[in-house]
Amino acid sequence: FLPQLTKRTMQENNYEQLYGYAESALETRDFFINVAGVSDRDVLSYSFQLTERVLQKQDVQFVFINKDREVQYPPVDSTKKLDFSLIDKNWDQIMKGNRVYATENIDIYGARNTSSYVMLPVYASNQSSDKKVIIGSLVITQPAKNVDRSVQSVTQNLIKGFIFSGVIALLLSYLFATFQVKRINRMRKATKEITSGNFDIQLPV
């Protein structure tokens, strides 16, 4: 039960962290929008590429798919095809403006590599109505090995803590029991002396 609870908590924290990375990338996009002569597609590519570089050691990857289900980022690589099964399954929910969290036993390329996913809609301002409209979906993914390592570390520390606490509790119980036994024996001895007529005996507290 404890490892499962710890893993669930770690996964939720990891999802929120990945969502935070997505927000950072989209904030970077807002900066590039103000640069003259840069297309909307390039703006997204620059922002995702820059954020990926910053998070390189954490093995975080971004995938952006426009509303027509065309991959805008990363650039299409014929040698590494993306697996769209998870995206297709949740596409309608994302297009309704919902955020989707998932942990699957395959990565974004379909290889057996347990990974965490955060999928969310990407908005842009509609110039004619000045309202925010959904222009596509952003997928942020990361191998779940980081979560597994954290769970193992926390679980091991908790087990060590329980063992240490148990040993201390047993030691204190033993010392307390020993003290009580000695006290009872002194009382028995004093009672015996009194019944024998020795009323001068003193009983230590």
MODA-V80068 format. One record per pair of residues at least 12 apart in sequence whose C-alpha atoms are under 10 Angstrom apart, sorted by the first residue. I is the first residue (numbers start at 1). GAP is how many residues later the second one is. Records with the same first field share a line. If there is no record, write none. Layout:
I->GAP / GAP
This chain:
2->153 / 156 / 157
3->148 / 149 / 151 / 152 / 153 / 155
4->147 / 151
5->146
6->141 / 142 / 144 / 145 / 146 / 148 / 149
7->140 / 141 / 142 / 143 / 144 / 145 / 147 / 148
8->139 / 143
9->138 / 142
10->136 / 137 / 138 / 140 / 141 / 144
11->90 / 91 / 92 / 105 / 133 / 135 / 136 / 137 / 139 / 140
12->89 / 90 / 135
13->134
14->102 / 103 / 104 / 128 / 130 / 132 / 133
15->85 / 86 / 87 / 88 / 101 / 102 / 103 / 104 / 125 / 126 / 127
16->85 / 102
17->101
18->42 / 43 / 83 / 98 / 99 / 100 / 101 / 121 / 122 / 123 / 124
19->80 / 82 / 98 / 99 / 100 / 101 / 120 / 121 / 122
21->27 / 30 / 31 / 34 / 39 / 41 / 119
22->26 / 29 / 40 / 96 / 97 / 98 / 100 / 116 / 117 / 118
24->23 / 24 / 27
25->19 / 20 / 21 / 22 / 23 / 24 / 25 / 26 / 27 / 37
26->17 / 18 / 21 / 22 / 25 / 96 / 97 / 112
27->20
28->15 / 16 / 18 / 19 / 20 / 22 / 23
29->13 / 14 / 15 / 16 / 17 / 18 / 19 / 21
30->13 / 14 / 17 / 94
31->12 / 16
32->12 / 14 / 15
41->25 / 31 / 32
42->30 / 31
44->20 / 28 / 29 / 30
45->17 / 18 / 19 / 27 / 28 / 29 / 30
46->27
48->13 / 14 / 15 / 16 / 25 / 26 / 90
49->12 / 13 / 24 / 25
58->84 / 85 / 88
59->82 / 83 / 84 / 87
60->56 / 80 / 81 / 82 / 83
61->13 / 47 / 56 / 78 / 79 / 80 / 81 / 82
62->12 / 46 / 55 / 56 / 57 / 76 / 77 / 78 / 79 / 80
63->12 / 19 / 45 / 56 / 74 / 75 / 76 / 77 / 78
64->55 / 56 / 57 / 58 / 71 / 72 / 73 / 74 / 75 / 76
65->22 / 56 / 57 / 70 / 71 / 72 / 73 / 74
66->55 / 56 / 68 / 69 / 70 / 71 / 72
67->24 / 28 / 54 / 55 / 67 / 68 / 69 / 70
68->67 / 68
69->15 / 18 / 19 / 22 / 67 / 68
70->66
71->65 / 66
72->64
73->65
80->28 / 29 / 30
81->27 / 28 / 29
82->25 / 26 / 27 / 28 / 29
83->23 / 24 / 25 / 26 / 27 / 28
84->24 / 25 / 26
85->23 / 25
86->16 / 18 / 20 / 21 / 22 / 24 / 31 / 33
87->13 / 21 / 30 / 32 / 50 / 51 / 52
90->29 / 30
91->28 / 29 / 30 / 45 / 46
93->26 / 27 / 28
94->25 / 26 / 27 / 28 / 40 / 42 / 43 / 44
95->25 / 26 / 27 / 39 / 40 / 41 / 42
96->24 / 25 / 38
97->23 / 24 / 25 / 26 / 36 / 37 / 40
98->21 / 22 / 23
99->19 / 20 / 21 / 22 / 38 / 39
100->17 / 18 / 19 / 20 / 21 / 39
101->15 / 16 / 17 / 18 / 19 / 38 / 39
102->13 / 14 / 15 / 16 / 17 / 39
103->12 / 13 / 14 / 15 / 38 / 39 / 40 / 41
104->12 / 13 / 39 / 40
105->38 / 39
106->37
107->34 / 35 / 36 / 37
108->31 / 32 / 33 / 34 / 35
113->29 / 30 / 31 / 32
114->28 / 29 / 30 / 31 / 34
115->26 / 27 / 28 / 29 / 30 / 31 / 32
116->24 / 25 / 26 / 27 / 28 / 29 / 30 / 31
117->22 / 23 / 24 / 25 / 26 / 27
118->20 / 21 / 22 / 23 / 24
119->18 / 19 / 20 / 21 / 22
120->16 / 17 / 18 / 19 / 20
121->12 / 13 / 14 / 15 / 16 / 17 / 18
122->12 / 13 / 14 / 15 / 16 / 17
123->12 / 13 / 14
124->12
183->20 / 21 / 22
186->17 / 18
187->16 / 17
189->12 / 14
190->12 / 13
191->12
